[in-house]
Amino acid sequence: PFVIVCNHQASLDLLGMVEVIPERCVPIAKRELLYLGTVGWACWLSGIIFIERRRRDAAIEVISRTASTMRQENVR
């Protein structure tokens, strides 16, 4: 298992990240991206898991459920 952290600077960087991120990878992003028009729709449709960074308990819960599902389905 590993963690890839992408600190993109523009919307077009997402296209490059798609090429670098391995298959069966579980992407997690800040919820704010969901509201960036076309980018938000593309993120949502691609299955990105959004976390609410301002609500620490909710973010931890989402990440915990995601980790549990990843272990069950043997996903990185």
Number of C-alpha atoms within 10 A of each C-alpha: 5 6 9 11 8 11 9 11 8 7 11 10 12 17 9 11 14 10 9 10 13 11 10 10 14 16 16 16 15 14 17 12 17 17 12 13 9 12 15 16 13 15 20 15 9 10 11 17 16 19 20 15 14 10 9 10 10 13 16 14 12 16 15 12 10 15 15 12 12 15 10 9 9 9 13 15
